[in-house]
Amino acid sequence: MQYNHSLFCQILKLIPRTEFERLVREQAAEKHSKGFSCWEQLVAMVFAQLAGAVSLREIESGMKSACGKLNHLGVPQAPPRSTLAYANSHRPAALFEQLFYVMVAQCERFAPGKKARFRFKSKLFSLDASVIELCLGLFPWAKFRQTKGAVKLHTLLDHDGYFPCFLRITTGKEHEVRTARLLKLPPESIVAMDRGYNDYALFDDWTRQRIWFVTRAKENMVYDVVEARAVPARGNVRADEVIRLSSPRGVAACPGLLRRVVVWDEKKQEEIALLTNNLELGATTIGAIYKDRWQIELFFKAIKQNLKIKTFLGTSQNALHLQLWTAMLAILLIKFLQWQSRAGLSLSNLIALLRWNLFTYRPLFGWLDDPYATPPTPTDAGPWQPELALGV
């Protein structure tokens, strides 16, 4: 039996339409819309991400080529280029930011959980920022350096499924610590981050809130060893010390006890000094937490390779932010599909297969389990057509 809805239509049904319409009303986003709804704009922008469209012309042409398959999407016709460009520049990007967090709440309910090697019950996060370079002549509002423009994508990655649960878009000049101070993390959670987030006042605030961090220690850190702990006989831990900062600035900003764990990096053949405020977890676990921070680097690599966040459809700040938020919406949808699939598809393979089959009429979750299976033969073959007598 032939299925009545395309894969793209079924993916869009994962977005709560009633919640989206409520956000549209709150933002007054369709004021003076003149027939082009925010839902049509969202469908077009998600299509651009999943189909790999790099221009407004490709979005329009790609959706036009779908012919009558747009009806099930709630879109009467493919949007003209000028209409979509105007909507991206003038409709508030905050609408799609709020929708992103609605989808984050859904993903938190279906996330598969941490890897088995972590036995602690605490939530594990990674925090990092990625720079997206821009042409300063086209994006003068995003000045980064003297001749370059850039925006930063500040991301908090939830390790229960490795999906982004917090995002903030800023200009390239803004320091990472400012975003770290905006986070509202649950008590007993653990945050892994790189050396760029070293701020002793922030560490003291988190310690008071019982939020644990694991990061790389600064090479010039001044400290006194309070206790030298025994290290495991096996493994890569070289030292485990309870310390107290001894520099005047360190004492004033973070007077409490910290912990310095030195591990051996076999790949780089060097020692890595880690700093944490958790005095209870094993030293090997502390090293494994920091090693798992690499997942956020892989996340940035995946979205830059598979989504359209390096070429933009508009040059205004609102248009750029809107495109980034819809890209993050798309990655949440793809992550959810990856969790539901039994085929063990990597993120890049799943995106590629979706790109080739967006308007294929198949049951979505059956397709996810076996995307290479032959489609079922439709029972209704349509009107009879005589065979051509070739070569007669």
C-alpha positions in Angstrom: 0.0 0.0 0.0 1.3 3.4 -0.9 1.8 5.8 2.1 0.0 9.1 1.9 2.6 11.4 3.4 6.2 12.1 2.5 9.1 11.7 4.9 9.4 15.5 5.1 5.8 15.9 6.0 6.2 13.3 8.8 9.3 15.1 10.1 7.5 18.4 10.3 4.7 16.7 12.4 7.3 16.3 15.1 7.1 20.1 15.6 4.1 21.0 17.8 2.0 23.1 15.5 -0.3 24.5 18.2 2.7 25.6 20.4 4.3 27.2 17.3 1.1 29.2 16.6 1.0 30.3 20.2 4.6 31.7 19.9 3.6 33.4 16.6 0.8 35.2 18.4 3.0 36.2 21.4 5.7 37.6 19.0 3.1 39.2 16.7 5.3 37.8 14.0 2.6 37.7 11.3 1.7 41.4 11.6 1.4 42.7 8.0 2.2 39.3 6.7 0.1 39.6 3.5 -0.6 35.9 3.0 2.9 34.4 3.8 2.6 32.7 7.2 5.4 32.0 9.7 4.7 28.3 9.2 5.4 28.5 5.5 8.6 30.4 6.4 9.6 27.7 8.8 8.9 24.9 6.3 11.0 26.7 3.7 14.0 27.2 6.1 13.9 23.7 7.4 13.7 22.4 3.8 16.8 24.5 3.0 18.7 22.7 5.8 17.6 19.2 5.1 17.8 19.5 1.3 21.1 21.4 1.3 19.8 24.4 -0.5 22.4 27.2 -0.6 20.4 30.1 -2.0 16.9 31.5 -2.1 16.6 30.4 -5.7 17.4 26.8 -4.8 14.7 26.9 -2.0 12.1 28.2 -4.4 13.0 25.8 -7.3 13.4 22.8 -5.0 9.9 23.3 -3.4 8.4 24.1 -6.8 9.7 20.8 -8.2 7.8 19.0 -5.4 4.6 19.8 -7.4 1.5 18.8 -5.4 3.5 17.3 -2.5 3.5 20.7 -0.6 -0.2 20.4 0.3 0.4 18.0 3.2 3.0 20.4 4.6 0.5 23.2 5.1 2.2 25.2 2.3 0.0 26.2 -0.7 2.9 27.0 -3.0 6.6 27.5 -3.0 7.5 30.9 -1.6 8.9 33.5 -4.0 12.5 34.5 -3.3 11.7 38.1 -2.5 9.0 37.1 -0.1 11.2 34.7 1.8 14.1 37.2 1.9 11.8 40.0 3.3 10.4 37.6 5.9 13.9 36.5 7.1 15.0 40.1 7.4 11.9 41.5 9.2 10.3 38.7 11.2 11.7 38.3 14.7 14.4 35.5 15.0 13.3 35.2 18.6 10.3 33.2 17.4 12.5 30.4 16.1 14.7 30.7 19.2 11.7 30.0 21.4 10.6 27.2 19.2 14.1 25.7 19.6 13.7 25.5 23.3 10.3 23.9 22.9 11.9 21.2 20.9 14.8 20.9 23.5 12.1 20.1 26.1 10.8 17.3 23.9 14.3 15.9 23.2 15.0 15.8 26.9 12.1 13.3 27.4 13.4 10.9 24.7 17.2 11.2 25.0 18.8 7.8 25.3 21.1 8.6 28.3 24.8 8.8 29.0 27.4 6.2 27.9 27.6 3.1 30.1 31.1 3.9 31.3 29.8 6.8 33.4 28.2 5.4 36.5 27.4 8.7 38.2 23.8 10.0 38.1 24.7 13.6 37.6 23.8 15.4 34.3 26.9 15.8 32.1 27.3 18.7 29.8 30.0 20.2 27.5 30.3 23.9 27.0 32.1 25.5 24.1 31.8 28.2 21.4 32.5 27.9 17.7 33.4 30.9 15.5 31.6 31.3 12.1 33.6 33.6 9.9 31.8 36.2 7.8 32.8 38.7 5.2 33.1 42.1 6.9 32.0 43.9 3.8 28.7 42.0 3.7 28.2 41.8 7.5 29.5 45.1 8.9 27.6 44.6 12.1 29.6 41.5 13.0 33.0 43.1 13.2 35.5 40.6 14.7 39.0 41.8 13.7 40.3 44.6 11.6 39.4 43.0 8.3 37.2 40.0 9.4 33.7 39.5 10.6 32.4 36.6 12.7 29.7 35.4 15.0 30.1 32.9 17.8 27.8 30.0 18.4 27.9 29.3 22.2 26.6 25.8 22.8 25.9 23.7 25.9 25.8 20.0 24.8 23.7 17.5 26.8 25.6 14.2 26.9 22.3 12.3 27.3 22.1 12.0 23.5 24.7 14.6 22.6 22.2 17.3 21.6 22.4 21.1 22.1 20.2 22.2 25.1 21.4 25.8 25.2 22.5 28.1 22.4 23.5 31.8 22.3 24.5 33.7 19.2 26.8 36.7 19.7 29.4 38.6 17.7 32.9 37.1 17.5 34.3 39.6 20.0 32.2 38.4 23.0 34.2 36.3 25.5 32.9 32.9 26.4 32.8 33.5 30.1 29.9 36.0 29.7 27.8 33.2 28.3 28.9 30.8 31.0 27.5 33.2 33.6 24.1 33.1 31.9 23.7 29.4 32.3 21.1 28.0 34.7 22.4 24.5 35.5 20.8 22.0 37.8 22.6 21.3 41.1 25.0 18.3 41.0 25.5 18.7 37.2 28.9 18.4 35.7 30.2 20.8 33.0 33.3 19.9 30.9 34.9 22.8 29.1 38.2 24.0 27.6 40.7 26.4 29.0 38.9 29.5 27.5 36.4 29.3 30.4 38.9 29.7 33.2 37.4 32.3 35.5 38.0 31.8 39.3 35.0 33.9 40.3 32.8 31.8 38.1 34.3 28.6 39.6 33.6 29.9 43.1 29.9 30.7 42.2 29.4 27.2 40.7 31.0 25.6 43.8 28.5 27.4 46.0 25.7 26.1 43.8 27.1 22.6 43.8 27.7 22.7 40.1 30.9 20.7 39.2 33.2 21.6 36.4 36.2 19.9 34.7 38.5 22.0 32.6 42.2 22.4 31.8 44.3 24.2 34.3 46.2 27.3 33.2 49.9 26.7 32.9 50.7 29.8 35.1 48.3 28.8 37.8 49.8 29.5 41.3 48.6 27.1 44.0 49.6 25.2 47.1 49.1 21.4 47.4 46.9 20.6 50.4 46.8 16.9 49.9 48.5 14.4 47.5 46.2 11.5 46.8 47.2 8.0 45.7 46.7 7.3 42.0 45.5 4.1 40.4 48.1 1.6 39.6 46.7 1.2 36.1 45.5 3.8 33.8 46.7 7.2 32.6 46.5 9.2 35.8 49.8 10.7 36.8 48.8 12.9 39.8 45.8 13.6 41.9 46.1 16.6 44.3 43.8 18.7 46.4 45.0 22.3 46.0 44.3 25.9 47.1 44.9 28.9 44.9 47.7 31.0 46.4 47.9 34.1 44.1 46.2 37.2 45.4 43.6 37.3 42.6 43.0 33.5 43.0 42.5 33.7 46.8 40.1 36.7 46.5 38.0 35.1 43.7 38.1 31.4 44.7 39.2 30.7 48.3 37.8 27.2 48.4 39.6 23.9 47.7 40.0 22.7 44.2 41.5 19.5 42.7 44.3 19.1 40.1 44.4 15.8 38.2 47.2 15.1 35.7 46.5 12.6 33.0 48.7 11.2 30.2 47.4 11.8 26.6 48.7 8.8 24.7 47.8 10.3 21.3 49.6 13.6 21.8 52.3 12.0 24.1 51.9 14.8 26.7 50.6 15.4 30.2 47.3 17.3 30.6 46.6 19.1 33.9 42.9 19.2 34.7 41.2 21.4 37.2 37.9 20.5 39.0 35.9 21.4 42.1 34.7 17.8 42.5 36.6 16.2 45.3 34.7 12.9 45.3 34.8 11.3 41.8 37.7 9.1 41.0 40.6 10.6 39.1 40.1 8.2 36.2 36.5 9.4 35.9 37.6 13.0 35.9 39.9 12.2 33.0 37.1 10.4 31.1 34.8 13.3 31.6 37.2 15.7 30.0 37.9 13.2 27.2 34.2 13.0 26.4 34.2 16.8 26.0 35.5 16.0 22.5 31.9 15.3 21.5 31.1 19.0 21.4 34.0 19.4 18.9 32.5 16.6 16.8 29.1 18.3 17.1 30.4 21.6 15.7 32.2 19.7 12.9 29.0 17.8 12.0 26.8 20.8 11.8 29.3 22.8 9.7 29.7 19.9 7.3 26.1 18.9 6.9 24.0 22.0 7.6 23.9 25.4 6.0 25.5 27.6 8.6 28.5 28.9 6.6 26.7 30.4 3.7 23.8 32.7 4.4 20.6 33.7 2.7 20.6 37.3 4.0 23.1 39.7 5.3 21.1 41.4 8.1 21.6 40.3 11.7 18.1 39.1 12.0 18.3 37.0 8.8 21.5 35.4 9.9 20.2 34.6 13.4 17.0 33.2 12.0 18.9 30.9 9.7 21.1 29.6 12.6 18.1 29.0 14.8 16.4 27.0 12.1 19.6 25.0 11.5 19.6 24.1 15.2 15.9 23.2 15.0 16.9 20.9 12.1 19.7 19.2 14.1 17.3 18.5 17.0 14.9 16.8 14.6 17.7 14.8 13.1 19.0 13.8 16.5 15.6 12.6 17.5 15.3 10.5 14.3 18.8 9.1 14.9 17.7 7.9 18.4 14.6 6.2 16.9 16.5 4.4 14.2 17.5 0.8 14.6 19.9 0.9 11.6 22.8 2.5 13.6 23.1 5.4 11.1 25.7 8.1 11.7 24.5 11.7 11.8 26.1 12.5 8.4 24.7 9.3 6.7 21.2 10.0 8.1 21.3 13.6 6.8 22.4 12.4 3.4 19.7 9.8 3.1 17.1 12.3 4.2 18.3 14.7 1.6 17.7 12.1 -1.2 14.4 10.9 0.1 12.6 14.0 1.5 9.6 13.6 -0.7 9.5 9.8 -0.7 6.2 8.3 0.4 7.2 5.9 3.2 6.3 5.4 6.9 9.0 7.4 8.6 9.9 5.1 11.5 9.8 2.0 9.3 12.2 3.8 6.9 14.5 4.8 9.7 14.8 1.1 10.7 15.7 0.0 7.2 16.3 3.0 4.8 17.8 0.7 2.1 14.8 -1.6 1.8 12.8 -1.7 -1.4 9.6 0.4 -1.1 6.4 -1.5 -1.1 4.6 -1.8 -4.4 1.5 0.4 -4.5 -1.7 -1.5 -5.0 -3.2 1.3 -7.1 -1.0 1.4 -10.2 -3.0 4.3 -11.7 -4.5 4.5 -15.2 -3.6 1.7 -17.7 -0.9 2.7 -20.2 -0.2 0.5 -23.2 3.4 -0.8 -23.7 5.4 0.9 -26.4 6.1 -1.4 -29.3 9.8 -0.5 -29.8 11.7 -1.9 -32.7 8.6 -2.9 -34.6 
